[in-house]
Amino acid sequence: MRMAKNNDTVNNVINMVGVGTEITGDVNSNGDIRIDGVLVGNLYTKGKVVIGESGKVKGEIFCKNSDVEGVIEGKINVTELLALKTSAKVIGDINTNKLAIEPGSKFTGNCTMSDDVTSYEAKKEIKLSQETPTEAGSKTAK
């Protein structure tokens, strides 16, 4: 009998931000996500990020894989493969293990390629450890 691990990425879940939709704030996901609208904020996912031709992200992205056809204004961190398609435009730094760039895509920034890209899980742990508890402050204010 084979048992599934609870911490596996849920590959059959695809989240979508449609054309004409704008989200402001950070997005956390365990599955894949496709953005055809606009995201102003950071994106953390254990899965794949697809930014469609009409998609735009203003913020930092952490993911396993990514296909970019739209616009990214900010840093993108990919633990495996980042593919910049012909219509892609990236203004910001790239940190990835593997990079594929099609002719016609535009990239302005620095690129670091290594096997040691900060993963979604590691970034989330760093973020949680930096948050300060608010309980202590609220007790003294009473």
OpenMM code with the backbone's topology and positions (N, CA, C; nanometers):
from openmm import Vec3, app, unit

residues = "MET ARG MET ALA LYS ASN ASN ASP THR VAL ASN ASN VAL ILE ASN MET VAL GLY VAL GLY THR GLU ILE THR GLY ASP VAL ASN SER ASN GLY ASP ILE ARG ILE ASP GLY VAL LEU VAL GLY ASN LEU TYR THR LYS GLY LYS VAL VAL ILE GLY GLU SER GLY LYS VAL LYS GLY GLU ILE PHE CYS LYS ASN SER ASP VAL GLU GLY VAL ILE GLU GLY LYS ILE ASN VAL THR GLU LEU LEU ALA LEU LYS THR SER ALA LYS VAL ILE GLY ASP ILE ASN THR ASN LYS LEU ALA ILE GLU PRO GLY SER LYS PHE THR GLY ASN CYS THR MET SER ASP ASP VAL THR SER TYR GLU ALA LYS LYS GLU ILE LYS LEU SER GLN GLU THR PRO THR GLU ALA GLY SER LYS THR ALA LYS".split()
positions = [
    Vec3(0.0844, -0.1179, 0.0000),
    Vec3(0.0000, 0.0000, 0.0000),
    Vec3(0.0890, 0.1244, 0.0000),
    Vec3(0.0592, 0.2179, -0.0877),
    Vec3(0.1379, 0.3394, -0.1011),
    Vec3(0.0604, 0.4572, -0.0432),
    Vec3(0.1289, 0.5361, 0.0395),
    Vec3(0.0631, 0.6516, 0.1006),
    Vec3(0.1215, 0.7802, 0.0433),
    Vec3(0.0379, 0.8763, 0.0213),
    Vec3(0.0830, 1.0054, -0.0305),
    Vec3(0.1385, 1.0913, 0.0827),
    Vec3(0.2388, 1.1694, 0.0491),
    Vec3(0.2939, 1.2621, 0.1472),
    Vec3(0.2015, 1.3828, 0.1580),
    Vec3(0.1844, 1.4339, 0.2785),
    Vec3(0.0989, 1.5504, 0.2994),
    Vec3(0.1607, 1.6791, 0.2477),
    Vec3(0.2931, 1.6831, 0.2354),
    Vec3(0.3587, 1.8071, 0.1960),
    Vec3(0.3886, 1.8152, 0.0465),
    Vec3(0.3367, 1.7226, -0.0342),
    Vec3(0.3575, 1.7272, -0.1788),
    Vec3(0.2824, 1.8456, -0.2395),
    Vec3(0.3378, 1.9020, -0.3459),
    Vec3(0.2709, 2.0093, -0.4169),
    Vec3(0.1448, 1.9550, -0.4829),
    Vec3(0.0380, 2.0298, -0.4710),
    Vec3(-0.0880, 1.9900, -0.5317),
    Vec3(-0.0841, 2.0359, -0.6766),
    Vec3(-0.0506, 1.9437, -0.7684),
    Vec3(-0.0322, 1.9801, -0.9086),
    Vec3(-0.1626, 1.9954, -0.9850),
    Vec3(-0.2719, 1.9370, -0.9364),
    Vec3(-0.3960, 1.9444, -1.0109),
    Vec3(-0.4752, 2.0709, -0.9801),
    Vec3(-0.4255, 2.1572, -0.8916),
    Vec3(-0.4933, 2.2822, -0.8596),
    Vec3(-0.4267, 2.3944, -0.9379),
    Vec3(-0.5073, 2.4636, -1.0214),
    Vec3(-0.4555, 2.5775, -1.0963),
    Vec3(-0.5372, 2.6996, -1.0581),
    Vec3(-0.4710, 2.7982, -1.0002),
    Vec3(-0.5345, 2.9235, -0.9627),
    Vec3(-0.5181, 3.0207, -1.0784),
    Vec3(-0.6229, 3.0994, -1.1050),
    Vec3(-0.6163, 3.1930, -1.2174),
    Vec3(-0.6572, 3.3336, -1.1762),
    Vec3(-0.5813, 3.4313, -1.2254),
    Vec3(-0.6180, 3.5712, -1.2132),
    Vec3(-0.6481, 3.6158, -1.3560),
    Vec3(-0.7753, 3.6373, -1.3850),
    Vec3(-0.8192, 3.6628, -1.5215),
    Vec3(-0.7913, 3.8030, -1.5715),
    Vec3(-0.8074, 3.8206, -1.7028),
    Vec3(-0.7918, 3.9500, -1.7678),
    Vec3(-0.8911, 4.0476, -1.7057),
    Vec3(-0.8459, 4.1684, -1.6734),
    Vec3(-0.9323, 4.2689, -1.6149),
    Vec3(-0.9383, 4.2649, -1.4631),
    Vec3(-0.8742, 4.1643, -1.4018),
    Vec3(-0.8711, 4.1532, -1.2561),
    Vec3(-0.7396, 4.2078, -1.2039),
    Vec3(-0.7468, 4.2891, -1.0986),
    Vec3(-0.6260, 4.3403, -1.0339),
    Vec3(-0.6298, 4.3039, -0.8868),
    Vec3(-0.5231, 4.2410, -0.8400),
    Vec3(-0.5107, 4.2026, -0.6997),
    Vec3(-0.3974, 4.2831, -0.6386),
    Vec3(-0.4245, 4.3432, -0.5220),
    Vec3(-0.3221, 4.4151, -0.4483),
    Vec3(-0.2987, 4.3422, -0.3168),
    Vec3(-0.1769, 4.2968, -0.2935),
    Vec3(-0.1431, 4.2220, -0.1733),
    Vec3(-0.0642, 4.0975, -0.2092),
    Vec3(-0.0106, 4.0308, -0.1076),
    Vec3(0.0690, 3.9101, -0.1291),
    Vec3(-0.0213, 3.7907, -0.1537),
    Vec3(0.0249, 3.6990, -0.2396),
    Vec3(-0.0489, 3.5767, -0.2710),
    Vec3(0.0380, 3.4573, -0.2314),
    Vec3(-0.0200, 3.3649, -0.1514),
    Vec3(0.0473, 3.2404, -0.1128),
    Vec3(-0.0322, 3.1246, -0.1694),
    Vec3(0.0365, 3.0275, -0.2316),
    Vec3(-0.0333, 2.9146, -0.2927),
    Vec3(0.0537, 2.7896, -0.2874),
    Vec3(-0.0112, 2.6754, -0.2786),
    Vec3(0.0607, 2.5484, -0.2862),
    Vec3(0.0579, 2.4920, -0.4275),
    Vec3(-0.0346, 2.5398, -0.5098),
    Vec3(-0.0508, 2.4870, -0.6451),
    Vec3(0.0026, 2.5820, -0.7507),
    Vec3(-0.0277, 2.5500, -0.8753),
    Vec3(0.0136, 2.6328, -0.9873),
    Vec3(-0.0755, 2.7564, -0.9949),
    Vec3(-0.0240, 2.8624, -1.0557),
    Vec3(-0.1025, 2.9841, -1.0708),
    Vec3(-0.0756, 3.0463, -1.2076),
    Vec3(-0.1831, 3.0948, -1.2700),
    Vec3(-0.1728, 3.1646, -1.3988),
    Vec3(-0.2257, 3.3058, -1.3800),
    Vec3(-0.1480, 3.4039, -1.4270),
    Vec3(-0.1878, 3.5434, -1.4131),
    Vec3(-0.2034, 3.6040, -1.5522),
    Vec3(-0.3283, 3.6416, -1.5840),
    Vec3(-0.3572, 3.7142, -1.7068),
    Vec3(-0.3997, 3.8572, -1.6746),
    Vec3(-0.4221, 3.8856, -1.5465),
    Vec3(-0.4561, 4.0192, -1.4993),
    Vec3(-0.3336, 4.0847, -1.4386),
    Vec3(-0.3549, 4.1597, -1.3286),
    Vec3(-0.2464, 4.2337, -1.2643),
    Vec3(-0.2371, 4.1941, -1.1172),
    Vec3(-0.1149, 4.1681, -1.0714),
    Vec3(-0.0874, 4.1437, -0.9300),
    Vec3(0.0122, 4.2482, -0.8832),
    Vec3(-0.0284, 4.3278, -0.7834),
    Vec3(0.0618, 4.4238, -0.7214),
    Vec3(0.0897, 4.3699, -0.5816),
    Vec3(0.2012, 4.3033, -0.5668),
    Vec3(0.2368, 4.2374, -0.4413),
    Vec3(0.3277, 4.1200, -0.4704),
    Vec3(0.3657, 4.0492, -0.3667),
    Vec3(0.4564, 3.9352, -0.3803),
    Vec3(0.3770, 3.8068, -0.4018),
    Vec3(0.4385, 3.7134, -0.4725),
    Vec3(0.3753, 3.5855, -0.5034),
    Vec3(0.4642, 3.4728, -0.4553),
    Vec3(0.4095, 3.3890, -0.3667),
    Vec3(0.4821, 3.2734, -0.3131),
    Vec3(0.4050, 3.1477, -0.3509),
    Vec3(0.4673, 3.0566, -0.4253),
    Vec3(0.4007, 2.9308, -0.4582),
    Vec3(0.5011, 2.8163, -0.4680),
    Vec3(0.4546, 2.6971, -0.4319),
    Vec3(0.5375, 2.5775, -0.4437),
    Vec3(0.5306, 2.5211, -0.5847),
    Vec3(0.4391, 2.5717, -0.6661),
    Vec3(0.4167, 2.5192, -0.8005),
    Vec3(0.4747, 2.6084, -0.9093),
    Vec3(0.4046, 2.6068, -1.0234),
    Vec3(0.4481, 2.6795, -1.1422),
    Vec3(0.3694, 2.8093, -1.1556),
    Vec3(0.4381, 2.9140, -1.2000),
    Vec3(0.3747, 3.0426, -1.2270),
    Vec3(0.3777, 3.0666, -1.3778),
    Vec3(0.2596, 3.0917, -1.4355),
    Vec3(0.2506, 3.1297, -1.5759),
    Vec3(0.1954, 3.2713, -1.5802),
    Vec3(0.2698, 3.3598, -1.6440),
    Vec3(0.2227, 3.4968, -1.6617),
    Vec3(0.1893, 3.5114, -1.8095),
    Vec3(0.0586, 3.5205, -1.8369),
    Vec3(0.0111, 3.5292, -1.9745),
    Vec3(0.0520, 3.6600, -2.0396),
    Vec3(0.0256, 3.6714, -2.1701),
    Vec3(0.0657, 3.7885, -2.2472),
    Vec3(0.0078, 3.9180, -2.1913),
    Vec3(-0.1140, 3.9122, -2.1359),
    Vec3(-0.1767, 4.0313, -2.0785),
    Vec3(-0.1478, 4.0446, -1.9291),
    Vec3(-0.0717, 3.9513, -1.8721),
    Vec3(-0.0436, 3.9506, -1.7290),
    Vec3(0.0688, 4.0442, -1.6885),
    Vec3(0.0571, 4.0966, -1.5652),
    Vec3(0.1608, 4.1852, -1.5130),
    Vec3(0.1742, 4.1635, -1.3630),
    Vec3(0.2980, 4.1513, -1.3158),
    Vec3(0.3255, 4.1388, -1.1724),
    Vec3(0.4216, 4.2488, -1.1329),
    Vec3(0.3822, 4.3263, -1.0296),
    Vec3(0.4703, 4.4271, -0.9708),
    Vec3(0.5018, 4.3788, -0.8307),
    Vec3(0.6146, 4.3121, -0.8127),
    Vec3(0.6524, 4.2575, -0.6838),
    Vec3(0.7491, 4.1424, -0.7024),
    Vec3(0.7789, 4.0743, -0.5936),
    Vec3(0.8740, 3.9630, -0.5956),
    Vec3(0.8005, 3.8306, -0.6108),
    Vec3(0.8584, 3.7398, -0.6896),
    Vec3(0.7983, 3.6096, -0.7152),
    Vec3(0.8923, 3.5008, -0.6659),
    Vec3(0.8364, 3.4017, -0.5938),
    Vec3(0.9083, 3.2818, -0.5514),
    Vec3(0.8291, 3.1623, -0.6014),
    Vec3(0.8901, 3.0762, -0.6840),
    Vec3(0.8182, 2.9612, -0.7378),
    Vec3(0.9156, 2.8511, -0.7785),
    Vec3(0.8587, 2.7370, -0.8190),
    Vec3(0.9385, 2.6227, -0.8622),
    Vec3(0.9772, 2.6359, -1.0097),
    Vec3(0.8794, 2.6666, -1.0955),
    Vec3(0.8993, 2.6858, -1.2392),
    Vec3(0.8172, 2.8058, -1.2830),
    Vec3(0.8548, 2.8660, -1.3966),
    Vec3(0.7765, 2.9794, -1.4463),
    Vec3(0.7904, 2.9951, -1.5964),
    Vec3(0.6768, 3.0240, -1.6629),
    Vec3(0.6728, 3.0633, -1.8036),
    Vec3(0.6213, 3.2066, -1.8052),
    Vec3(0.6978, 3.2976, -1.8646),
    Vec3(0.6594, 3.4384, -1.8662),
    Vec3(0.6361, 3.4830, -2.0100),
    Vec3(0.5137, 3.5309, -2.0358),
    Vec3(0.4792, 3.5911, -2.1642),
    Vec3(0.4468, 3.7392, -2.1455),
    Vec3(0.4166, 3.7789, -2.0219),
    Vec3(0.3772, 3.9157, -1.9905),
    Vec3(0.4900, 3.9950, -1.9276),
    Vec3(0.4543, 4.0786, -1.8278),
    Vec3(0.5486, 4.1739, -1.7688),
    Vec3(0.5711, 4.1440, -1.6208),
    Vec3(0.6965, 4.1479, -1.5795),
    Vec3(0.7328, 4.1396, -1.4376),
    Vec3(0.8153, 4.2629, -1.4050),
    Vec3(0.7718, 4.3365, -1.3019),
    Vec3(0.8503, 4.4479, -1.2501),
    Vec3(0.8877, 4.4117, -1.1072),
    Vec3(1.0037, 4.3508, -1.0911),
    Vec3(1.0493, 4.3047, -0.9604),
    Vec3(1.1354, 4.1808, -0.9764),
    Vec3(1.1809, 4.1300, -0.8654),
    Vec3(1.2704, 4.0138, -0.8648),
    Vec3(1.1909, 3.8845, -0.8806),
    Vec3(1.2456, 3.7905, -0.9581),
    Vec3(1.1832, 3.6584, -0.9717),
    Vec3(1.2836, 3.5517, -0.9303),
    Vec3(1.2398, 3.4633, -0.8387),
    Vec3(1.3232, 3.3554, -0.7851),
    Vec3(1.2601, 3.2230, -0.8247),
    Vec3(1.3308, 3.1431, -0.9050),
    Vec3(1.2779, 3.0171, -0.9561),
    Vec3(1.3758, 2.9058, -0.9212),
    Vec3(1.3287, 2.8048, -0.8471),
    Vec3(1.4197, 2.6987, -0.8027),
    Vec3(1.4576, 2.6016, -0.9142),
    Vec3(1.3774, 2.5939, -1.0206),
    Vec3(1.4100, 2.5040, -1.1314),
    Vec3(1.4277, 2.5802, -1.2623),
    Vec3(1.3226, 2.5912, -1.3472),
    Vec3(1.3357, 2.6489, -1.4809),
    Vec3(1.2502, 2.7735, -1.4990),
    Vec3(1.3130, 2.8815, -1.5467),
    Vec3(1.2430, 3.0035, -1.5857),
    Vec3(1.2512, 3.0148, -1.7370),
    Vec3(1.1344, 3.0261, -1.8029),
    Vec3(1.1285, 3.0402, -1.9484),
    Vec3(1.0693, 3.1761, -1.9836),
    Vec3(1.1491, 3.2590, -2.0506),
    Vec3(1.1015, 3.3888, -2.0980),
    Vec3(1.0618, 3.3739, -2.2441),
    Vec3(0.9324, 3.3895, -2.2714),
    Vec3(0.8796, 3.3738, -2.4066),
    Vec3(0.9023, 3.5019, -2.4866),
    Vec3(0.8722, 3.4983, -2.6162),
    Vec3(0.8978, 3.6097, -2.7074),
    Vec3(0.8404, 3.7424, -2.6595),
    Vec3(0.7201, 3.7406, -2.6007),
    Vec3(0.6536, 3.8648, -2.5597),
    Vec3(0.6873, 3.9071, -2.4166),
    Vec3(0.7757, 3.8349, -2.3492),
    Vec3(0.8078, 3.8626, -2.2079),
    Vec3(0.8878, 3.9911, -2.1920),
    Vec3(0.8609, 4.0592, -2.0786),
    Vec3(0.9377, 4.1780, -2.0428),
    Vec3(0.9633, 4.1716, -1.8925),
    Vec3(1.0897, 4.1598, -1.8533),
    Vec3(1.1274, 4.1529, -1.7124),
    Vec3(1.2146, 4.2725, -1.6790),
    Vec3(1.1660, 4.3514, -1.5814),
    Vec3(1.2431, 4.4658, -1.5326),
    Vec3(1.2736, 4.4359, -1.3861),
    Vec3(1.3905, 4.3814, -1.3611),
    Vec3(1.4280, 4.3399, -1.2263),
    Vec3(1.5241, 4.2235, -1.2327),
    Vec3(1.5653, 4.1766, -1.1183),
    Vec3(1.6652, 4.0704, -1.1114),
    Vec3(1.6029, 3.9326, -1.1245),
    Vec3(1.6805, 3.8420, -1.1810),
    Vec3(1.6415, 3.7017, -1.1956),
    Vec3(1.7362, 3.6174, -1.1115),
    Vec3(1.6805, 3.5251, -1.0353),
    Vec3(1.7579, 3.4290, -0.9579),
    Vec3(1.6979, 3.2925, -0.9894),
    Vec3(1.7704, 3.2095, -1.0644),
    Vec3(1.7142, 3.0825, -1.1100),
    Vec3(1.8222, 2.9754, -1.1237),
    Vec3(1.7779, 2.8522, -1.1333),
    Vec3(1.8687, 2.7405, -1.1577),
    Vec3(1.8951, 2.7281, -1.3084),
    Vec3(1.7851, 2.7277, -1.3899),
    Vec3(1.7970, 2.7155, -1.5352),
    Vec3(1.7155, 2.8258, -1.6001),
    Vec3(1.7648, 2.8774, -1.7150),
    Vec3(1.7005, 2.9890, -1.7823),
    Vec3(1.6905, 2.9614, -1.9315),
    Vec3(1.5707, 2.9832, -1.9880),
    Vec3(1.5485, 2.9726, -2.1324),
    Vec3(1.4912, 3.1057, -2.1796),
    Vec3(1.5579, 3.1682, -2.2763),
    Vec3(1.5137, 3.2981, -2.3259),
    Vec3(1.4900, 3.2889, -2.4766),
    Vec3(1.3646, 3.3186, -2.5176),
    Vec3(1.3322, 3.3185, -2.6603),
    Vec3(1.3698, 3.4538, -2.7216),
    Vec3(1.4077, 3.4541, -2.8496),
    Vec3(1.4377, 3.5812, -2.9168),
    Vec3(1.3157, 3.6735, -2.9135),
    Vec3(1.3395, 3.8011, -2.8851),
    Vec3(1.2309, 3.8978, -2.8777),
    Vec3(1.1946, 3.9355, -2.7355),
    Vec3(1.2265, 3.8504, -2.6392),
    Vec3(1.1952, 3.8833, -2.4997),
    Vec3(1.2912, 3.9921, -2.4515),
    Vec3(1.2451, 4.0698, -2.3528),
    Vec3(1.3256, 4.1798, -2.3014),
    Vec3(1.3536, 4.1581, -2.1533),
    Vec3(1.4794, 4.1809, -2.1141),
    Vec3(1.5204, 4.1623, -1.9746),
    Vec3(1.6164, 4.2737, -1.9368),
    Vec3(1.5806, 4.3491, -1.8320),
    Vec3(1.6666, 4.4546, -1.7800),
    Vec3(1.6893, 4.4276, -1.6325),
    Vec3(1.8113, 4.3937, -1.5954),
    Vec3(1.8431, 4.3625, -1.4568),
    Vec3(1.9625, 4.2702, -1.4495),
    Vec3(1.9822, 4.2116, -1.3331),
    Vec3(2.0917, 4.1175, -1.3122),
    Vec3(2.0360, 3.9765, -1.3070),
    Vec3(2.1168, 3.8816, -1.3507),
    Vec3(2.0763, 3.7415, -1.3480),
    Vec3(2.1796, 3.6596, -1.2722),
    Vec3(2.1310, 3.5818, -1.1758),
    Vec3(2.2166, 3.4902, -1.1021),
    Vec3(2.1635, 3.3498, -1.1250),
    Vec3(2.2514, 3.2611, -1.1720),
    Vec3(2.2112, 3.1228, -1.1947),
    Vec3(2.2918, 3.0320, -1.1027),
    Vec3(2.2192, 2.9559, -1.0185),
    Vec3(2.2860, 2.8616, -0.9300),
    Vec3(2.1869, 2.7547, -0.8865),
    Vec3(2.2394, 2.6473, -0.8297),
    Vec3(2.1546, 2.5397, -0.7778),
    Vec3(2.0949, 2.5774, -0.6434),
    Vec3(2.1415, 2.6875, -0.5847),
    Vec3(2.1044, 2.7239, -0.4479),
    Vec3(2.0090, 2.8433, -0.4440),
    Vec3(1.8983, 2.8343, -0.5189),
    Vec3(1.7981, 2.9406, -0.5193),
    Vec3(1.7123, 2.9260, -0.3946),
    Vec3(1.6859, 3.0385, -0.3261),
    Vec3(1.6015, 3.0360, -0.2070),
    Vec3(1.4629, 2.9869, -0.2451),
    Vec3(1.4187, 2.8782, -0.1832),
    Vec3(1.2901, 2.8194, -0.2169),
    Vec3(1.1758, 2.8905, -0.1475),
    Vec3(1.0573, 2.8591, -0.1910),
    Vec3(0.9343, 2.9121, -0.1314),
    Vec3(0.9316, 2.8836, 0.0184),
    Vec3(0.9623, 2.7592, 0.0569),
    Vec3(0.9571, 2.7197, 0.1970),
    Vec3(1.0585, 2.7979, 0.2804),
    Vec3(1.1810, 2.8123, 0.2286),
    Vec3(1.2856, 2.8846, 0.3015),
    Vec3(1.2490, 3.0320, 0.3161),
    Vec3(1.1951, 3.0924, 0.2097),
    Vec3(1.1569, 3.2339, 0.2160),
    Vec3(1.0436, 3.2539, 0.3157),
    Vec3(0.9484, 3.1618, 0.3187),
    Vec3(0.8359, 3.1739, 0.4111),
    Vec3(0.8860, 3.1625, 0.5555),
    Vec3(0.9809, 3.0728, 0.5815),
    Vec3(1.0384, 3.0585, 0.7153),
    Vec3(1.1106, 3.1869, 0.7564),
    Vec3(1.1856, 3.2457, 0.6630),
    Vec3(1.2558, 3.3711, 0.6916),
    Vec3(1.1539, 3.4800, 0.7243),
    Vec3(1.0472, 3.4875, 0.6442),
    Vec3(0.9433, 3.5891, 0.6641),
    Vec3(0.8765, 3.5725, 0.8008),
    Vec3(0.8440, 3.4481, 0.8382),
    Vec3(0.7776, 3.4225, 0.9658),
    Vec3(0.8687, 3.4543, 1.0840),
    Vec3(0.9980, 3.4237, 1.0719),
    Vec3(1.0909, 3.4481, 1.1824),
    Vec3(1.1171, 3.5977, 1.2023),
    Vec3(1.0949, 3.6799, 1.0989),
    Vec3(1.1181, 3.8236, 1.1105),
    Vec3(0.9970, 3.8978, 1.1667),
    Vec3(0.8810, 3.8344, 1.1678),
    Vec3(0.7614, 3.8999, 1.2197),
    Vec3(0.7711, 3.9087, 1.3715),
    Vec3(0.7338, 4.0234, 1.4267),
    Vec3(0.7402, 4.0429, 1.5711),
    Vec3(0.6027, 4.0219, 1.6317),
    Vec3(0.5960, 3.9561, 1.7482),
    Vec3(0.4660, 3.9340, 1.8103),
    Vec3(0.4042, 4.0651, 1.8567),
    Vec3(0.2726, 4.0795, 1.8373),
    Vec3(0.2039, 4.2023, 1.8754),
    Vec3(0.1385, 4.1910, 2.0129),
    Vec3(0.1330, 4.0697, 2.0680),
    Vec3(0.0697, 4.0496, 2.1988),
    Vec3(0.1400, 4.1279, 2.3077),
    Vec3(0.2718, 4.1245, 2.3096),
    Vec3(0.3478, 4.1924, 2.4162),
    Vec3(0.3186, 4.3419, 2.4153),
    Vec3(0.3121, 4.4017, 2.2999),
    Vec3(0.2840, 4.5442, 2.2891),
    Vec3(0.1424, 4.5789, 2.3317),
    Vec3(0.0469, 4.4909, 2.3002),
    Vec3(-0.0922, 4.5221, 2.3332),
    Vec3(-0.1204, 4.5064, 2.4829),
    Vec3(-0.0442, 4.4199, 2.5526),
    Vec3(-0.0637, 4.4015, 2.6963),
    Vec3(-0.0162, 4.5248, 2.7741),
    Vec3(0.0920, 4.5855, 2.7288),
    Vec3(0.1448, 4.7019, 2.7992),
    Vec3(0.0608, 4.8267, 2.7709),
    Vec3(-0.0137, 4.8246, 2.6624),
    Vec3(-0.0933, 4.9418, 2.6261),
    Vec3(-0.2227, 4.9511, 2.7077),
    Vec3(-0.2647, 4.8446, 2.7739),
    Vec3(-0.3930, 4.8433, 2.8471),
    Vec3(-0.3890, 4.9247, 2.9716),
] * unit.nanometer
topology = app.Topology()
chain = topology.addChain("A")
for resn in residues:
    res = topology.addResidue(resn, chain)
    for name in ("N", "CA", "C"):
        topology.addAtom(name, app.Element.getBySymbol(name[0]), res)
